[in-house]
Every structure is written in C-alpha cells, then in structure tokens.
Amino acid sequence: MSTFTDSVLTALQLILAFDAALLVIVGRSLAVSATACAIACVAGVVLGAWLGVARFAGRDVVLTVLNTLLAVPSVVVGLVVYLLLSRSGPLGHLGWLFNFEAMVLAQAMLVLPVATALTRQVIEDAERQHGEQLRSLGAGTGLRGLLLAWDERYALLTMVMASFGRAISEVGAVMIVGGNIDGFTRVMTTAIALETSKGDLPLALALGIILLGVVLVLNTGISLVRRWRERVEGNAHRPVTGLEAAA
C-alpha cells in the first residue's frame, strides 16, 4: 500500500508540475488520435449516410461485414497496416512505417467502421421518419443522405466523440506500426504498457490518470450533447401558447 500511495503521489506531482516528458507524450497522443478521428469521421459520415438511405442488392452482406469489422482487434488492424507499409508492401514506398503517419492510418482504419456503423444507424432511423417526404420533393439518394446527416448533426457529434474515445484508448495498432520509439512515436497507451513493464509506476499512473480524464471529458460531453439535443427537440415540439403567439 505504501508503494502504491507513493506512486500515486509522485504521479500527481508529475501532472501538477507539467513534466516535459509527460506533456510530449500526451500531446503526441492527442494529435495522432484527433487526426485519425477527423479523417475517419469524414469518410464514415459519407459512407454511413449513403448506407442509411441506399437500398441495393447485397446491402445486408455489406452491413454484416461492417458490423463484423466493429469487433476486429486493434492488433489485427495494426498487422494489416504494417504489411501495407512494410518495404515489400504496396505502400512501402511512402516510408510511413514507424512514423506519425502510420499511427494515424492505423487508428483511422480502426475508427472508420465505428463512425460508419453509428452514422448508418442514425441516418436509417431518420430515413424512416422523413425519407418519404424528402423523396416526394425529388431528393435523390445522395442528397437525401446529406440532408438527413445535417438534420441529425447533433447525434453525429456524439458519434465523433465516441470515435475519438475509441482511437485514443487503443494500444495494439499504434504499438505495431509506431514501434513505441521514445520521443518520436510513443503515445499514452504504449507508454503506459512500457513504463509498467519497466517498473516506472509513477509515470505510468500519471499517463493513466490523464487518459482517464480525457475519457471522462468525452463521456461528459456526450451526455451534455444528448441532453441539449433532447431539450432542443422538446422545445421544437412544444405547443405554442396564446401569449407566445401574440408576442
């Protein structure tokens, strides 16, 4: 207990002192995950919106594959990206392996199915409610998907937050393609794994506390967005009183 208490106190001191090594790791981790999330969410919204409104032969097979990709372990994604970026791989000429770009690509591939599946579900639910009206106005599949995505933008904001949480908390993919190189490709999750194996518990705990804080902020943001959306929709459907109409 004494060792644990000392480690926690030292970890808090590192955080409060804005330790340089700690800040570098945290900054790189946030940069990698934010970039990957931005790329994956843009592509995921486009693909998910189209899947939500399109009806074609083989759609059920596509959705089954998409749902299967949600459960793919991050180490498998890391292995695929490693093979793509290795010298003998089709993208080896890019020289991205063990670099920032490789970690972004791995996390983007990991987050893309999440963003696509969540967007598809949101848009498909909206299509059931408003799709017939939009079709009667002459909106095609692509335009209908875009209009519904804009109408459900607050729900999609929740999807973005969830996708970022998925990206920043994974360890396997970035470990494989980034190499966990000190001062270069080391992020919070890989640093926690390494420092724990080395016995440097204070730094591992400090990174763990910050990572938990980031996840807590994301979950709080998701909850606030959901409540705000419910309040806005509730006000939109609230009957207008005589006094409000007169005003």
Disulfide bonds with the S-S distance in Angstrom:
none
